[in-house]
Amino acid sequence: MSWQLKTLFLVMMTTALACGFLHHLVPPSVHNFERLHIFLFNLCGGGTLLLYFTEEQQKLTRRGRLFLALALAFALCAFFEWYLPAMLIPLMLAHLVEQVRIDHFGSRFPRGLFSFHESVPRKFHQAALLCLSLGLCFSSPVILNSVYLKWVTIEKLKLDTFFLGFSFPLSLISMSVIFSLMKKEALRLTCLLKEAAFWIINLGVIIFFVFILANMFASQVTIALILFGTVALIFYLYWHEGMPLQQKAFLSSGILFLLATSITGIAYILLSFTSAYTPAHSVPLLRLHAFTALYGWNLSGLAVISRHNDFPLQLHSRPVIFLHWLTVLVLCPFGYFVPVFAVLAVGAYVALLLRLFFNRGALDHRLAAVQQSTLHE
């Protein structure tokens, strides 16, 4: 990746985080910067990196550049509530994603997802692209119904809630990277556990979303606990089966962020069905959950795929991991409520991104050879 493209992602992802704190300056009733906060990181940054990783080119391709331009247009239209173009742009974005998916996997129908001969990393990879294209396709009818027709009214299915779904493809591509860095020679039981993890993660999240819309408390808790157990299993598999590459500690840290996200999610569900469910309790917990998911777990995977041609580099260093946890668990949640911490959070985040995007580290030719053969499988 060129330094110009790295700089573009640095600026875009820093702006995304900064938008999460702009309510200190501009009341949400005037402008809701939460949408830009979500779009710039998940769709503009994450979606573009997903296409960049899939197309396996040193530079962003024509389709990648067009995707980024349209994603930015979609973000601005959603932010300024220009809903007519906001219904057309995601359909063009979905078409681009599908073109990339079909070119890479060779089939319009995702039959690889149902094949035992397809590796789990490739299944997660195709699922990430498919989830992104479907989410974009569904955006148009959701906007049409929410803004104009209002045929279906579901209390918990607001536009901002739906837009949060663009983070799920990033989770799936992060899983693809993690499973691709596990040893290929494994016991039959290990292979079955990997396959089970793929289906539980994908189907579990979809079912979980349905239970949230239906306001089914016991079912939400049950699925959330199953997903937590599955993430714990993935952490165990990666800890024992993961190859000793330089980014293993960083990706292990990312899975721990996902475990933390699962815990805060379960806590939020439990809180929402009690008398203590007030803004004083729910908002801090929800902010912690959101920051841990986006800037903890998802950033871990995006950092690795953005540098997949640059390894080895020092993503495993303790200072990088410490700064990541300090920013996500302390500075960002406090920054949502205290402006001084918001400034510190953005500053620490810029320092973190500079290390993630531009750090080189000492060259290890043996690990570099393994890395390149693994990520280009």
C-alpha positions in Angstrom: 0.0 0.0 0.0 1.4 3.4 -1.0 2.0 6.1 1.6 -0.6 8.3 -0.1 -3.3 5.6 0.4 -2.2 5.0 4.0 -2.4 8.7 4.7 -5.9 8.7 3.2 -7.1 5.9 5.5 -5.4 7.6 8.4 -7.2 10.9 7.8 -10.6 9.1 7.1 -10.4 6.8 10.2 -9.3 9.7 12.4 -12.2 11.8 11.2 -14.5 8.9 11.9 -13.5 8.8 15.6 -13.5 12.6 15.9 -17.1 12.6 14.6 -18.0 10.4 17.6 -17.1 13.3 19.9 -18.5 16.2 18.0 -21.7 16.2 20.1 -19.5 18.3 22.5 -19.5 21.1 19.9 -22.7 20.6 17.9 -25.9 19.3 19.5 -27.2 16.1 17.9 -30.5 17.9 17.3 -28.7 20.2 14.9 -26.4 17.6 13.2 -26.1 13.9 14.0 -22.5 13.2 13.5 -23.0 9.7 14.8 -23.8 8.7 11.2 -20.5 9.9 9.9 -18.8 8.2 12.8 -20.3 4.9 11.7 -20.1 5.3 7.9 -16.5 6.6 7.7 -15.1 3.8 9.7 -17.3 0.8 8.7 -18.2 1.5 5.1 -15.8 4.0 3.7 -12.7 2.7 5.5 -13.5 -0.9 6.3 -15.5 -1.6 3.1 -12.7 -0.1 0.9 -10.0 -2.1 2.7 -12.1 -5.3 2.2 -12.1 -4.7 -1.5 -8.4 -3.8 -1.5 -7.6 -7.0 0.3 -9.7 -9.1 -2.0 -8.3 -7.7 -5.2 -4.8 -8.4 -4.0 -3.2 -5.4 -5.8 -0.5 -3.1 -4.5 -2.7 -0.1 -5.3 -6.4 0.6 -5.0 -8.0 -0.5 -8.3 -10.5 1.4 -10.4 -13.3 -0.4 -8.7 -11.8 0.2 -5.3 -11.5 3.9 -6.0 -15.1 4.1 -7.3 -16.3 2.2 -4.2 -14.6 4.7 -1.9 -16.0 7.7 -3.8 -19.5 6.3 -3.7 -19.2 5.2 -0.1 -18.2 8.8 0.9 -21.2 10.1 -1.2 -23.5 7.7 0.6 -22.1 8.8 4.0 -22.7 12.5 3.2 -26.2 11.9 1.8 -27.2 9.9 5.0 -25.6 12.6 7.2 -27.4 15.5 5.4 -30.6 13.4 5.1 -30.6 13.5 1.3 -32.5 10.3 1.2 -33.4 10.0 -2.5 -29.7 9.7 -3.7 -29.1 7.7 -0.5 -31.4 5.0 -1.8 -29.6 4.8 -5.2 -26.0 4.9 -4.2 -26.0 1.7 -2.1 -27.3 -0.3 -5.1 -24.3 0.8 -7.1 -22.0 0.0 -4.2 -23.6 -3.5 -3.9 -23.0 -4.1 -7.7 -19.3 -3.2 -7.3 -18.9 -5.6 -4.3 -20.6 -8.4 -6.1 -18.3 -7.9 -9.1 -15.3 -8.2 -6.9 -16.8 -11.3 -5.1 -17.6 -13.1 -8.3 -14.2 -12.4 -9.9 -12.4 -13.6 -6.8 -14.6 -16.7 -6.0 -15.7 -17.5 -9.5 -19.4 -18.0 -8.9 -22.5 -15.8 -8.6 -24.1 -18.2 -6.2 -21.8 -18.6 -3.1 -21.7 -22.4 -3.3 -18.3 -22.3 -1.6 -20.0 -21.5 1.7 -21.7 -24.9 1.6 -18.7 -27.0 0.4 -16.6 -29.1 2.8 -13.8 -28.7 0.4 -13.7 -24.9 0.8 -11.4 -23.7 3.6 -12.9 -21.9 6.5 -10.8 -18.7 5.8 -12.2 -18.5 2.3 -15.7 -19.1 3.6 -15.3 -16.2 6.1 -13.9 -14.1 3.3 -16.7 -14.7 0.8 -19.3 -14.3 3.7 -17.8 -10.9 4.4 -18.3 -9.7 0.8 -21.7 -11.2 0.6 -22.8 -9.7 3.8 -21.6 -6.3 2.7 -23.4 -6.5 -0.7 -26.6 -7.7 1.0 -26.5 -5.0 3.6 -26.1 -2.4 0.9 -29.0 -3.8 -1.1 -31.2 -3.8 2.0 -30.3 -0.2 2.7 -32.5 1.2 -0.1 -35.8 -0.5 1.0 -35.1 0.2 4.7 -34.6 3.9 3.9 -37.7 3.9 1.7 -39.8 2.4 4.5 -38.3 4.4 7.4 -38.5 7.8 5.7 -41.3 7.7 3.2 -43.7 4.7 3.3 -43.6 3.8 7.0 -45.4 0.5 6.3 -43.4 -1.5 8.8 -42.7 0.1 12.2 -40.3 -1.6 14.5 -39.2 0.3 17.6 -35.6 -1.0 17.6 -35.1 -0.9 13.8 -34.0 2.7 13.3 -31.9 3.8 10.4 -28.8 4.4 12.6 -29.2 1.0 14.1 -29.4 -0.6 10.6 -26.3 1.3 9.5 -24.4 -0.3 12.4 -24.7 -3.6 10.5 -21.9 -2.5 8.1 -19.5 -3.5 10.9 -20.4 -7.2 10.5 -18.5 -7.7 7.2 -15.4 -6.3 9.0 -15.8 -8.9 11.7 -16.0 -11.6 9.1 -12.9 -10.6 7.2 -11.0 -10.3 10.5 -12.1 -13.9 11.2 -10.9 -14.9 7.8 -7.4 -13.5 8.6 -7.3 -15.2 11.9 -8.3 -18.6 10.6 -5.9 -18.2 7.6 -3.0 -17.9 10.1 -3.7 -21.2 11.8 -1.8 -24.4 11.0 -3.1 -26.3 8.0 -2.4 -29.7 9.4 -5.0 -30.3 12.1 -6.9 -33.1 13.8 -10.3 -34.0 12.4 -11.9 -32.6 15.5 -10.1 -29.3 15.1 -11.4 -29.0 11.5 -15.0 -29.7 12.6 -14.7 -27.1 15.4 -13.5 -24.5 12.8 -16.4 -25.3 10.5 -18.8 -25.1 13.4 -17.4 -21.8 14.4 -18.0 -20.4 10.9 -21.7 -21.3 11.0 -22.4 -20.3 14.6 -20.8 -16.9 14.0 -22.8 -16.2 10.8 -26.1 -17.7 11.7 -25.9 -16.7 15.3 -25.5 -13.0 14.6 -28.5 -13.1 12.2 -30.7 -14.9 14.7 -29.5 -12.6 17.4 -30.6 -9.6 15.4 -34.0 -11.1 14.8 -34.4 -11.7 18.6 -33.4 -8.1 19.3 -36.1 -6.9 16.9 -38.6 -9.2 18.5 -37.6 -8.1 22.0 -37.1 -11.7 23.2 -35.0 -11.5 26.4 -34.3 -15.1 27.1 -33.5 -15.9 23.5 -31.2 -12.9 23.2 -29.2 -14.0 26.3 -29.0 -17.6 25.1 -27.6 -16.6 21.6 -25.3 -14.1 23.2 -23.8 -16.7 25.5 -23.4 -19.2 22.6 -21.6 -16.5 20.5 -19.4 -15.7 23.5 -18.5 -19.4 23.9 -17.7 -19.6 20.2 -15.4 -16.6 20.3 -13.7 -18.2 23.4 -13.3 -21.4 21.3 -11.7 -19.4 18.4 -9.3 -17.7 20.9 -8.3 -21.2 22.1 -7.8 -22.5 18.6 -5.8 -19.5 17.5 -3.7 -19.6 20.6 -2.8 -23.2 20.1 -3.0 -23.5 16.3 -1.9 -20.0 15.2 1.4 -19.9 13.4 4.2 -18.0 15.2 4.0 -14.9 13.0 4.7 -11.4 14.1 1.1 -10.3 14.2 -0.1 -13.2 16.4 0.0 -11.3 19.7 -1.9 -8.3 18.0 -4.6 -10.6 16.6 -4.9 -12.4 19.9 -5.4 -9.0 21.5 -8.1 -8.4 18.9 -10.0 -11.6 19.8 -9.8 -10.5 23.5 -11.4 -7.2 22.4 -14.2 -9.3 20.8 -14.6 -11.2 24.0 -14.9 -7.9 25.9 -17.4 -6.8 23.3 -19.5 -10.0 23.9 -19.4 -9.4 27.7 -20.5 -5.8 27.4 -23.2 -6.8 25.0 -24.6 -9.5 27.4 -24.4 -6.9 30.2 -26.4 -4.4 28.1 -29.1 -7.0 27.4 -29.4 -7.9 31.0 -29.6 -4.2 32.0 -32.2 -3.4 29.4 -34.7 -5.7 31.0 -34.3 -4.2 34.6 -35.5 -1.1 36.4 -31.9 0.2 36.3 -32.2 0.7 32.6 -31.7 4.5 32.6 -29.5 6.7 30.4 -27.2 7.1 33.4 -26.4 3.4 33.3 -27.1 2.3 29.8 -25.3 5.0 27.8 -21.8 4.5 29.3 -22.2 0.8 28.9 -23.4 1.1 25.3 -20.5 3.5 24.5 -18.0 1.1 25.9 -19.5 -1.7 23.9 -19.4 0.3 20.6 -15.8 1.5 21.0 -14.6 -1.9 21.9 -16.3 -3.4 18.9 -15.3 -0.8 16.3 -11.9 0.5 17.4 -10.8 -2.6 19.3 -11.9 -5.7 17.5 -12.6 -4.5 14.0 -9.5 -2.2 13.9 -7.3 -5.2 14.7 -8.4 -7.1 11.6 -8.3 -4.0 9.4 -4.8 -3.2 10.5 -3.6 -6.6 9.4 -5.4 -6.7 6.0 -4.2 -3.1 5.2 -0.6 -4.2 5.7 -0.8 -7.7 4.2 1.9 -7.0 1.6 4.1 -5.2 4.1 4.8 -7.9 6.7 6.8 -8.4 8.8 6.4 -5.4 11.0 6.1 -4.8 14.8 2.4 -5.3 15.3 3.3 -7.7 18.1 5.1 -5.0 20.2 3.7 -4.4 23.7 3.7 -0.6 23.4 1.3 -0.9 20.4 -1.0 -3.3 22.1 -1.0 -1.2 25.3 -1.8 2.0 23.4 -4.6 0.2 21.7 -6.2 -0.9 24.9 -5.7 2.4 26.6 -7.3 4.3 23.8 -10.3 2.0 23.4 -11.1 1.1 27.0 -10.2 4.3 28.8 -9.8 7.4 26.6 -12.6 6.9 24.1 -15.4 6.0 26.6 -14.4 8.9 28.9 -14.0 11.1 25.9 -17.7 10.6 25.0 -18.6 12.5 28.2 -15.6 14.7 28.9 -14.2 16.9 26.1 -10.6 16.8 27.5 -10.5 13.0 27.2 -12.0 13.3 23.7 -9.0 15.3 22.6 -6.6 12.8 24.3 -8.5 9.9 22.6 -8.1 11.4 19.1 -4.4 12.1 19.8 -3.7 8.6 21.0 -5.7 7.1 18.1 -3.6 9.1 15.6 -0.4 7.8 17.3 -1.8 4.3 17.1 -2.8 4.5 13.4 0.7 5.9 12.6 2.2 2.9 14.2 -0.2 0.5 12.5 0.0 2.0 9.0 3.6 3.2 8.8 5.7 1.1 11.2 8.1 -1.3 9.5 10.0 -3.2 12.1 12.9 -5.6 11.8 12.9 -7.9 8.8 12.6 -11.6 9.4 12.8 -13.4 6.0 11.6 -16.7 7.3 8.4 -15.3 8.8 8.0 -13.0 5.7 8.0 -16.0 3.4 5.4 -17.9 5.5 3.3 -14.7 5.8 3.1 -14.1 2.1 2.3 -17.7 1.2 -0.5 -17.7 3.9 -2.3 -14.5 3.1 -2.2 -15.1 -0.6 -3.6 -18.7 -0.4 
